[in-house]
Amino acid sequence: MKLFPWQKNNIDQIIDFHHRNDSGFARHHLALYSVVLGLETKSAFEFGCGRSTLTILRALRQTGGRLISCDLRDLPDTGVDANDLYRFRDIWDYLQGDSLGIASEVGNEIFDFVLHDGSHEADIVQSDLSKIVPRMMRNSILLLHDTDHPTQDYGLQAAAERALAPYRHSLVTLPYGYGLTIVRIDEDFGHGTVRVEWRKTKSGKPKVKKRK
């Protein structure tokens, strides 16, 4: 299949992240890009900032979406530099601060995709998810990293299950790359339902309708 230049540029960069093998998230960049793109994500939130941020942003360039990232660190310490912030300034907000106080900073924002790869303290992760999940649409996707770590028992999947217990959801964990838990939010919080409009076309470039 012929790739358009904009597609090849994105895919080459994502594959590079995927094969570098110098971060715990390395084996999940292709999955991350696919999920954000496939959902036709319009509003994404990320706990923790890094190369995953750039993968999300490259997918959002195709979906017309926006990302809010929250991290305690100064931006250069995350592996994302000021040039990246400038390049994606129209679709990205970087919030530096404690995730426990982030709810007041995102206003009434509703999300169709969330990645948690920030704090690895189970109590904080449970609190983060308890706050963000009610802001998610039905059929939205939540990803949680480091849930099947070979040497560190962070208890993150158990923390996620406690936070999600009151709500209808589906959950599966990929048992590689330190574990990536994929959660589909089946609960209806009154924020609407994620509806994917993609249909194949003969032109080679997918036709995506704007979500109402």
C-alpha positions in Angstrom: 0.0 0.0 0.0 1.3 3.4 -1.0 1.9 5.8 2.0 1.4 9.5 1.8 4.5 11.6 2.9 2.7 12.7 6.1 1.9 9.0 6.9 5.5 7.8 6.3 7.0 10.6 8.5 4.8 9.7 11.4 5.3 5.9 11.1 9.0 6.2 10.8 9.2 8.2 14.0 6.9 5.9 15.9 8.8 2.8 14.8 12.0 4.4 15.9 10.5 5.0 19.4 9.3 1.4 19.4 12.7 -0.2 18.6 15.0 2.0 20.7 14.4 -0.3 23.7 15.7 2.4 26.1 12.5 3.1 28.0 9.9 1.0 29.7 7.2 2.1 27.3 9.2 1.2 24.2 7.2 -1.8 23.2 3.9 0.1 23.3 4.4 3.1 21.0 2.8 1.4 18.0 -0.2 0.3 20.1 -0.5 3.8 21.5 -0.4 5.5 18.1 -3.0 3.0 16.8 -5.4 3.4 19.7 -5.3 7.3 19.6 -5.7 7.3 15.8 -8.3 4.5 15.7 -10.5 6.2 18.3 -10.3 9.4 16.2 -9.5 11.0 19.5 -10.6 14.6 20.0 -9.6 15.2 23.7 -6.8 13.3 25.3 -5.3 13.4 28.8 -1.9 12.1 29.9 -0.5 11.5 33.4 3.3 11.7 32.9 5.1 13.1 30.0 7.8 11.7 27.6 8.1 10.0 24.3 4.6 8.7 24.7 3.5 12.4 24.5 5.0 12.8 21.1 3.4 9.6 19.9 0.0 10.8 21.0 0.5 14.2 19.5 1.5 12.8 16.1 -1.7 10.7 16.1 -3.7 13.8 17.1 -2.4 15.7 14.1 -4.4 13.2 12.1 -7.6 13.2 14.2 -7.8 17.0 14.9 -7.6 16.4 18.6 -5.9 18.0 21.6 -3.8 16.7 24.5 -3.4 17.8 28.1 -0.3 16.4 29.8 0.4 16.6 33.5 3.8 16.1 35.1 5.7 17.2 38.2 9.0 17.7 36.3 10.3 20.6 34.3 9.6 19.9 30.6 13.3 19.2 29.6 13.5 16.5 32.3 10.7 14.6 30.6 12.6 14.0 27.4 10.3 16.5 25.5 11.9 19.8 24.8 10.8 23.3 24.2 10.9 22.8 20.4 8.4 20.1 20.7 6.2 22.3 22.9 6.4 25.0 20.2 5.8 22.6 17.3 2.6 21.3 18.9 1.5 24.4 20.7 -1.8 24.5 18.9 -2.9 21.1 20.1 -1.0 20.6 23.4 -1.2 22.0 27.0 1.6 21.0 29.4 0.5 21.3 33.1 3.4 21.1 35.5 2.2 20.1 38.9 0.8 17.4 41.2 -1.8 15.2 39.6 -3.8 15.2 42.8 -4.7 18.8 42.2 -5.2 18.6 38.5 -9.0 18.3 38.4 -9.4 22.0 39.2 -7.2 22.9 36.2 -9.0 21.0 33.4 -12.4 22.7 34.0 -15.3 20.8 32.4 -13.1 19.0 29.9 -14.4 15.5 28.8 -11.9 12.9 27.4 -12.1 10.1 24.9 -8.6 8.8 25.6 -6.4 8.8 28.8 -2.9 7.4 29.4 -1.6 7.0 32.9 2.2 6.6 33.1 2.9 9.0 35.9 3.1 8.2 39.6 3.7 4.5 40.4 2.4 4.8 43.9 -0.8 2.7 44.0 -2.8 5.1 46.3 -2.0 8.1 44.0 -2.8 6.1 40.8 -6.2 5.0 42.4 -6.9 8.7 43.2 -5.9 9.9 39.7 -8.2 7.3 38.0 -11.1 8.0 40.4 -11.0 11.6 39.4 -10.4 11.2 35.6 -12.7 8.2 34.8 -16.0 10.1 35.5 -14.7 12.7 32.9 -14.5 10.1 30.2 -17.0 9.2 27.4 -18.7 5.8 27.0 -16.5 3.6 24.9 -13.4 5.7 25.6 -10.1 4.1 26.3 -7.8 4.3 29.3 -4.2 2.9 29.2 -2.2 2.2 32.3 1.5 1.3 32.1 3.7 -0.8 34.3 0.9 -3.1 35.5 3.0 -6.4 34.9 6.5 -5.3 35.8 9.0 -8.2 36.1 10.9 -6.9 39.1 8.7 -4.2 40.8 5.3 -5.0 42.2 3.7 -1.6 42.1 0.2 -2.9 42.5 -1.1 -0.6 39.8 -3.6 -3.0 38.2 -5.1 -3.6 41.6 -5.3 0.2 42.1 -7.0 0.6 38.7 -9.5 -2.1 39.5 -10.4 -0.5 42.8 -10.9 2.9 41.1 -13.0 1.3 38.3 -15.0 -1.0 40.6 -18.1 1.3 40.7 -18.3 1.6 36.9 -18.9 -0.7 34.0 -15.7 -1.4 32.1 -13.7 -4.0 30.2 -10.1 -4.7 31.0 -7.2 -6.6 29.6 -3.4 -6.4 30.2 -0.7 -6.9 27.5 1.9 -9.1 29.3 5.0 -7.5 27.8 6.8 -4.1 27.9 6.3 -4.1 31.7 2.5 -4.5 31.2 0.0 -2.2 29.5 -3.5 -2.4 30.9 -6.2 -1.4 28.4 -9.5 -0.4 29.8 -12.7 0.4 27.8 -15.1 2.6 29.7 -18.6 1.1 29.3 -20.2 3.4 31.9 -22.4 6.2 30.6 -21.5 9.3 32.6 -23.7 11.5 30.3 -20.8 12.7 28.2 -21.8 11.0 25.0 -20.4 7.9 23.3 -17.2 7.6 21.2 -18.4 6.8 17.7 -15.7 6.0 15.1 -16.6 7.4 11.7 -13.7 5.9 9.7 -14.6 4.0 6.5 -12.1 2.7 3.9 -11.9 4.5 0.6 -10.2 3.7 -2.7 -8.1 6.8 -2.7 -5.7 5.5 -0.1 -6.4 8.2 2.5 -9.0 7.3 5.1 -12.2 9.2 5.1 -13.1 10.4 8.6 -16.2 12.4 9.4 -16.1 15.0 12.1 -17.5 13.8 15.3 -20.7 15.6 16.3 
